[in-house]
Amino acid sequence: MRRHAVWRPLAAIGLAVLAGPLPALVVAASLAASVAGALVVGRCRINRASRQVQIATGLYKDRLSSLQASSAELKAYGLEAWAVAEAAEAARGLDRATLQVSSGGGWIAAWQTLVMGAGVLGVLIVARGQPAALTALAVMAAVASMEAAVALTTRS
């Protein structure tokens, strides 16, 4: 988690407080749900898949280096096509693992989009009696809280 990442959610909640305590509570709840969902998906899908990427990368590099080391023999015996097929098979394993990591990222994005939509709807419902400018500010805070959620769940 980034050190300055804590200020973003507080700023989003602070903006929502201007429209009242209920919109701020909705923004805080949607922020918490977004972070919790991202962490669950990350642990369930991405951590396992990233380990598979590391393993597949090692196997791919190992296969390529062994083929490179025997390139003269492969050419002498006319096995270049076989070597290309072997390298392609190792690359397919790496591609499958990378696709799983990307899929996990897609699930996180879908979850955060769903939570953001629910947060905006919740803010619109609870800020019904407020002036339009304060309601718009609270809606903006609900959307900004999703950016804050991303900052809370990344390490760089």
N, C-alpha and C positions, 0 to 999 in steps of 0.2 A: 504494500500500500504506500502510496506517495505521502510524504509528510504534509504537504499543503492540501491534500485531498479532503481533509476534515472540514475545511472552511467552505467548500462548495455546498455540501448538504445543509450546513447551517445557514448559508446565505439564501438558499432556496426556501428553507423553512421560515427564515426571517422575512422574506418577501411575502410569503403567504400569510404571515401574522398580520400584515397590514389590512388584509380583508377580514380578519377575525381569527379566533382560536380554532374553530372547526376546520376551515380550509388548511390551516397550518397542520392540524392533526392528520388530515387526509394526505397531505403532501408527505409528512413524516412516515405515515403507514405505507404509502406506495413506495417510498424510498427504501424502507426496511424490507418490503416484499420483493422488490427488485434485486436488492443485494443478496437476500437469502436465496432466492431462486437461482441467481447466477452462481452462487457458491455451490449449491446442490448440483446443478448441471455440470459445473466444472469438476466437481469431485467424481460424479458418476460417469461422465462421458469423456471429458477432455483429459483428465489425468491418466486414465487407462490408455486412451488413444495416443497420448504423447509418449508414453513408455513404449508403445508399439512402434511409433515413428523412430525413436532412438534405436530400437532393436533392428528395424528394417533398414535404417541408414547404415548401421554397422555391417549387416549382412550384404548390403549393396556394395559398400566400399570394399569389403573383403572379396566379394566375387569379382569386382572389376580389377582389383589389384592382382588376383590370381590369374585372371585372363590376360592381363597386360604382361605379367611375368612369363607367360608361356606363349606370347604372340608369335615368336619365330616358329615354334613347333606347330601352332595352329595353321599358320600360312603354309608351312612345308607339307602338311597332310591335308590341306584344303578344307579345314574345319572353321573357316571364318563365319559361315552362315550359322553353324552351331553355336559359336561364341556369341554372336549377336543375339540369338534366341535366348541363351543363358543370361546375358546382361539384361535383356528385355524382361525376362521373368523376375529377376531381382528388382528391377525398377517398378514392376507392377505391384509387388508387395509394399514397396515404399509409397506408391501412389494410393493404394487402398488405406494405408495407415494415415496418410496426410488428409485424405478425404474424410476420415472419421473425426479428425481434429476440427476440420472446417465445418463439419456437420454439427459438432458440439457448439461452435461459435454461432452458428445459425439458430440453434435452439435457444441460446442465451439472448440473441437479438430479438427473436420472436417473443420470448417471455417478457423482456423489458418493454417491447412495444405494447403488448397486451396490458401490462401493469401501468404504463404511462397513459394509455387510453382510459383505463379504469380510474386512474388518479385525476385526470382532467374532468371526466364525467362526475366524479365525486366532488371535486372542487366546485364545479358548476352547480351542483345540487345544493351543497351546503352554503354557498355564498350567494344564494338567490336574492336576498334582500339588500345586498350591498350595491353601492354605485358601480356602474359598468367599468370604470377605470380600475377600481380595486379588484373587481372580479377578474378582469383581464390580467392584472398583475399576479393574482393567485394562480390563474391558469398557466401563465408564463413560468411561475415558480414550479408548478407541477411538471412541466416539460423540462425545465432546467434541472430538476432533481434527477432525471434519468442520466444526464451527463455526469452529475455528481456520483451516481451509482457506478458508472463506468470507472471513474477515478478511484472509487473505493475498492473495486475488485481487481485492479491491475497492479502489477508490481513495479513497473518501470517509472 
